[in-house]
Amino acid sequence: MKKYFILLLFPLFIKAQVVLIDPGHGGAEGGAEIKVGNKYINEKDYTLKFAKILKEQIKDRYRTYLTRENDRFVSLNQRAKMADTVKADLIISLHFNSSSYPSAAGIETYYLDNHMDKAVKKVEREENILPGEEDFVINHILVDLAIKLTSSNSQKLASYIHQQSVESLGPFQIKDRGHKPGLFYVLALSKRPGVLIEGGFLSNQKERKMITESEDYLKAYAKGIAKGLDLYFSNL
């Protein structure tokens, strides 16, 4: 009887992986802002909505936390400290893109690494700078060390998540802009594997409607991310 009792209890002691979901921007730092008619659509509102949908998708399989639960500013340093506090195994930072060209469209998944791509540099400029933190970023991040520690696993994570997301979003006919390297401080500061997702263009009318007017797109996207996470953890 004792042997059976031990076997039954053993799964309870298996450590669950910890996923930290980071809804980009927040508070006074609204991210992309698009005027539609007489109102403005702010990126920060939909990254939070996306994060909560993703949390619902994965919370039964992973210990899951959000860097913010409401519309408030969270500094880069605070996001990094939270990753340490919850002992996150990885971080997923959620964003939506924008462009001065209304035809620009598609989804991208970034992992931490160096690069020479001008298009990537544009995304970096938009996502990296938070008010009053330039000095902190310049003086306190050992980016090369962070890359050496995390790049390999982050690249695998990005590949799994992006591939599964593209498949899950098939019915929406979303352009695949690929998974690629980028230098994002939220990933460097966390000192653990992670990805930054650009989940479509708010400046593109078709994609904006899918992001803001229905949960079907975000739920399908979250399902793809969840499948990518499952593949990543099962292949460690």
FENKABEL-V316760 format. One line per field, one symbol per residue. burial: I if it has 16 or more other ideal C-beta (glycine too) atoms within 10 Angstrom, else O. Layout:
# FENKABEL-V316760
burial->???
This chain:
# FENKABEL-V316760
burial->OOOOOOOOOOOOOOOOIIIIIIIIIIOOIIIIOIOOOOOOIIIIIIIIIIIIIIIOIIOOOIIIIIIIOOOOOIOIOOIIOIIOOOOIIIIIIIIIIIOOOOOIIIIIIIIIIOOOOOOIOOIIOIIIOIOOOOOOIOOOIOIOOIIOIIIOIIIIIIIIIIIIIIOIIOOOOIOOIOIIIIIIIIIIIIIIIIIIIIIIIIIIOOIIOIIIOOOOIIOIIIIIIIIIIOIIIOOO
